[in-house]
Amino acid sequence: MTGSRVIALGHYQPAKVLTNADLAELVDTNDEWIRSRVGIRTRHVAGPDETVDEMAAQAAGKALAGAGLTPADIDLVLVATSTAIDRSPNMAARVAAKLGMGSPAVMDINVVCSGFTHALATADHAIRAGSATRALVIGSDKMTEITDWTDRTTCVLTGDGAGAAVVEACAEGEEPGIGPVLWGSVPEMGHAVRIEGTPPVFAQEGQSVYRWTTGQLPALARKVCERAGITPEDLAAVVLHQANLRIIEPLAQRIGAVNAVVARDVVDSGNTSAGSIPMALSKLVERGEIPTGAPVLLFGFGGNLSYAGQVIRCP
């Protein structure tokens, strides 16, 4: 068994931008109300042709190019999403077909907002077990398609987008670039975040989610660092699920990552669910804000009141 590492990242966002002023024409809200409560000023909205798998394929293609690999080099595709309307072919199979891959294993993972960190751990485990050598791990969600545009408490949150990572086995004797995962859930509170009905609609109990995240997650995130053999002070960056700036900022502070860059992509992208962590990380790396090899905490949380986190080394 050997460890794995992230070697490249990529992201994709639709061109259409929805501002807070645009939202004020749809529901009873305004820019000040939105910024003061969730910290978001814009979000990207996918068009009819920008499906979950199309956004995923775009992000994956960029990650492959950054890794200097071809689709034929990949033997496992994992797509984290909770907004795929069609059930089969799944999103991973559709991405593989769009990219012209050979015969990779293809799986979708639905753990809502913590889907990407669950999928990243799954890829790491598969590589450690010898069932895969290189994996594409993608988070992609079209949240605006399941948004209730009459509910001002949720419609101000959502955006669309995708992020992808290429993960490969470490060389013999090389230190693993993906640390042990800490994951779990609070099943009895699963109703706090819902995507239900026909057609499916996103709803949440905002105060319950806020109390749970700010109260319980700092200790869990510190435990992730402990499993990776580092302290929060060692972190170069913290990339939390981009749910709400009023959750992200106090969480990062309570974790104790005093020297870390904190991802705040939610301000410009909104809550993109499983797409949020890889997209935010990809942008930080693209801008050169994290040194290569530096430790980065990834921590997803949300639907099912599920959570998953690990420390990775920046590609």
C-alpha positions in Angstrom: 0.0 0.0 0.0 1.2 3.5 -0.9 -0.2 6.9 -0.3 -1.6 9.3 -2.9 -1.3 13.0 -3.8 -3.1 15.7 -5.7 -1.0 16.7 -8.7 -3.3 19.2 -10.5 -6.5 21.1 -10.2 -9.0 22.8 -12.5 -12.4 24.6 -12.2 -15.2 25.8 -14.3 -17.9 28.5 -13.8 -20.7 29.6 -16.1 -20.3 33.0 -17.7 -23.7 34.4 -16.5 -23.4 36.3 -13.2 -26.3 37.0 -10.9 -25.8 40.0 -8.6 -27.6 40.9 -5.4 -29.3 43.7 -7.3 -30.6 41.2 -9.8 -32.0 39.1 -6.9 -33.7 42.2 -5.4 -35.9 42.2 -8.6 -37.0 38.6 -7.8 -37.7 38.6 -4.1 -37.9 41.0 -1.1 -34.2 41.5 -0.5 -31.3 43.9 -1.1 -27.5 44.0 -1.3 -27.0 45.1 2.3 -29.3 42.4 3.7 -27.5 39.6 1.7 -24.0 40.8 2.5 -24.7 41.2 6.2 -26.1 37.7 6.6 -24.2 35.5 4.2 -21.4 37.7 2.7 -22.2 36.9 -0.9 -22.2 39.6 -3.6 -22.5 37.5 -6.8 -23.0 33.9 -8.0 -22.7 32.2 -11.4 -25.8 30.7 -13.1 -25.6 27.8 -15.6 -27.5 27.8 -18.8 -29.6 24.9 -20.1 -26.6 23.4 -21.9 -24.3 23.7 -18.8 -25.3 20.5 -17.2 -23.7 18.9 -14.1 -21.6 16.6 -16.3 -20.7 19.3 -18.8 -19.4 21.5 -16.0 -17.6 18.5 -14.5 -16.0 17.6 -17.8 -14.8 21.2 -18.3 -13.1 21.3 -14.9 -11.7 17.8 -15.3 -10.2 18.7 -18.7 -8.3 21.7 -17.2 -7.0 19.5 -14.3 -5.8 16.9 -16.8 -4.0 19.6 -18.9 -2.4 21.0 -15.7 -1.1 17.5 -14.8 0.2 16.9 -18.3 -1.9 13.8 -18.7 -4.3 12.4 -21.2 -7.8 10.9 -20.4 -6.3 7.5 -21.1 -4.1 7.9 -18.0 -7.1 7.8 -15.7 -8.5 4.6 -14.3 -11.0 6.0 -11.8 -13.5 8.8 -12.1 -15.5 10.0 -9.1 -18.1 12.8 -9.4 -19.5 14.3 -6.2 -22.9 15.8 -6.9 -26.4 16.0 -5.4 -28.0 17.8 -8.4 -27.8 15.2 -11.1 -31.4 14.8 -12.4 -30.7 11.7 -14.5 -29.7 8.5 -12.8 -28.1 6.6 -15.6 -25.6 6.9 -17.2 -24.3 8.5 -14.1 -22.3 11.8 -14.1 -18.9 10.0 -13.9 -19.7 7.8 -16.9 -20.8 10.8 -18.9 -17.6 12.7 -18.0 -15.6 9.7 -19.1 -17.4 9.6 -22.4 -17.1 13.3 -23.0 -13.3 13.1 -22.4 -12.9 10.0 -24.5 -11.6 7.7 -21.7 -10.9 4.0 -22.1 -12.5 1.9 -19.4 -12.2 3.6 -16.0 -14.3 2.8 -13.0 -17.0 5.4 -12.8 -19.0 6.4 -9.6 -21.1 9.2 -8.4 -21.0 10.2 -4.7 -23.9 12.1 -3.2 -22.9 13.5 0.2 -24.1 17.0 -0.8 -21.8 19.8 0.3 -19.1 17.4 1.7 -19.2 15.3 -1.4 -15.8 16.3 -2.7 -13.9 15.6 0.5 -15.7 12.2 0.7 -14.8 11.5 -2.9 -11.1 12.6 -2.4 -10.8 10.2 0.5 -12.4 7.4 -1.5 -9.9 7.9 -4.3 -7.0 7.9 -1.8 -8.3 4.6 -0.3 -8.7 3.0 -3.8 -5.1 4.0 -4.7 -3.7 2.8 -1.3 -5.5 -0.5 -1.8 -4.1 -0.9 -5.3 -7.4 -0.7 -7.2 -6.5 2.5 -9.0 -3.4 4.3 -10.0 -4.7 7.7 -11.1 -8.1 9.2 -10.4 -10.2 12.2 -11.4 -12.1 13.5 -8.4 -14.7 16.1 -9.3 -17.3 18.2 -7.4 -20.0 19.6 -9.7 -23.4 21.0 -8.8 -26.1 23.0 -10.6 -27.7 24.4 -7.4 -29.7 27.1 -9.3 -31.8 24.3 -10.9 -33.1 23.2 -7.6 -33.5 26.6 -6.0 -36.8 28.0 -4.8 -36.6 31.5 -6.3 -39.4 32.7 -4.0 -37.6 31.9 -0.8 -35.3 34.8 0.0 -33.5 32.8 2.7 -32.1 30.2 0.3 -32.2 31.8 -3.2 -29.5 34.3 -2.2 -27.1 31.5 -1.4 -26.9 29.2 -4.5 -24.6 29.2 -7.5 -23.3 26.8 -10.1 -19.8 25.4 -10.8 -17.3 22.6 -10.7 -13.9 21.8 -9.5 -11.6 18.8 -10.2 -8.4 17.3 -8.9 -6.1 14.7 -10.4 -4.9 12.2 -7.8 -2.1 9.7 -8.3 -0.1 7.2 -6.3 3.0 8.5 -4.5 6.4 7.2 -5.5 8.0 4.5 -3.4 9.2 6.1 -0.1 7.4 9.4 -0.9 5.4 11.0 1.9 1.7 10.8 1.2 0.2 14.0 0.0 -3.3 13.3 1.2 -3.7 12.7 4.9 -6.1 10.5 6.8 -9.8 11.5 6.5 -12.1 12.2 9.4 -15.7 11.7 8.3 -19.1 11.2 9.9 -22.6 12.6 10.1 -25.5 13.5 12.4 -28.3 11.3 11.0 -31.0 12.5 13.4 -30.4 16.1 12.1 -30.4 15.1 8.4 -33.6 17.1 7.9 -31.8 20.4 8.4 -30.6 20.4 4.8 -32.9 18.9 2.2 -33.2 18.4 -1.6 -36.6 16.7 -1.9 -39.7 16.5 -4.0 -40.6 16.2 -7.7 -39.1 18.3 -9.0 -36.5 18.5 -6.3 -36.1 21.7 -4.3 -33.4 22.8 -1.9 -34.4 23.9 1.6 -32.6 24.2 4.9 -33.1 25.1 8.6 -30.5 27.9 8.6 -30.3 28.4 12.4 -29.8 24.7 13.1 -27.1 24.5 10.5 -25.3 27.6 11.8 -25.4 26.4 15.4 -24.1 23.0 14.5 -21.3 24.2 12.2 -20.0 26.9 14.5 -20.4 24.8 17.6 -19.2 21.3 16.6 -16.9 21.7 13.6 -13.9 23.5 15.1 -13.0 20.5 17.3 -13.5 18.1 14.3 -11.2 20.2 12.1 -8.5 20.3 14.8 -8.8 16.5 15.0 -8.2 16.3 11.2 -4.9 18.2 11.7 -4.0 15.9 14.6 -4.5 12.8 12.3 -2.2 14.5 9.7 0.5 15.0 12.4 0.4 18.8 12.3 -1.0 21.6 14.3 -3.5 24.2 13.0 -0.7 26.8 13.2 1.2 24.8 10.6 -1.5 25.2 8.0 -0.8 27.3 4.9 -4.4 27.5 3.9 -7.9 26.5 5.0 -10.5 25.6 2.4 -13.9 25.0 4.0 -17.1 24.3 2.2 -18.1 27.7 0.9 -21.6 27.8 2.5 -21.7 31.3 4.0 -19.0 33.8 4.8 -20.5 34.3 8.3 -19.8 30.6 9.0 -16.4 30.4 7.2 -14.7 33.2 9.1 -15.6 32.3 12.7 -14.8 28.6 11.9 -11.4 29.4 10.6 -10.7 31.5 13.6 -11.8 28.9 16.1 -9.8 26.2 14.4 -6.7 28.2 15.3 -5.2 28.4 11.8 -3.6 31.8 12.5 -1.1 31.7 9.7 -3.3 30.3 7.0 -4.9 31.8 3.9 -8.7 31.3 4.3 -10.7 30.6 1.1 -13.5 33.1 0.7 -14.7 32.2 -2.8 -18.3 32.2 -1.6 -18.3 36.0 -1.9 -18.1 35.8 -5.7 -19.4 32.3 -6.4 -22.1 31.6 -3.8 -22.7 28.2 -2.4 -21.9 25.6 -5.1 -22.3 22.6 -2.8 -19.8 19.8 -3.9 -18.1 22.1 -6.3 -17.2 24.7 -3.7 -14.0 23.2 -2.1 -12.2 22.1 -5.3 -13.2 25.3 -7.1 -12.0 27.5 -4.2 -8.7 25.5 -3.9 -8.1 25.6 -7.6 -8.4 29.4 -7.6 -6.0 29.8 -4.7 -3.4 27.6 -6.4 -4.0 29.4 -9.8 -3.3 32.8 -8.1 -0.2 31.4 -6.4 -1.5 32.0 -2.9 -0.3 28.6 -1.5 3.3 27.4 -1.9 3.7 24.0 -3.5 4.0 21.3 -0.9 2.4 23.4 1.9 -0.3 21.8 4.1 -3.9 22.7 3.3 -6.9 21.8 5.4 -10.0 20.8 3.3 -13.2 20.4 5.3 -16.6 19.8 3.8 -19.9 19.9 5.8 -23.6 20.2 5.0 -26.4 17.9 3.8 -27.2 14.9 6.1 -25.2 17.0 8.5 -22.3 15.0 7.0 -18.7 16.1 7.3 -15.3 15.0 5.9 -11.9 16.6 6.1 -8.3 15.9 5.4 -5.0 17.7 5.1 -3.4 17.7 1.7 -0.1 18.9 0.3 -0.6 21.7 -2.2 0.2 20.6 -5.8 
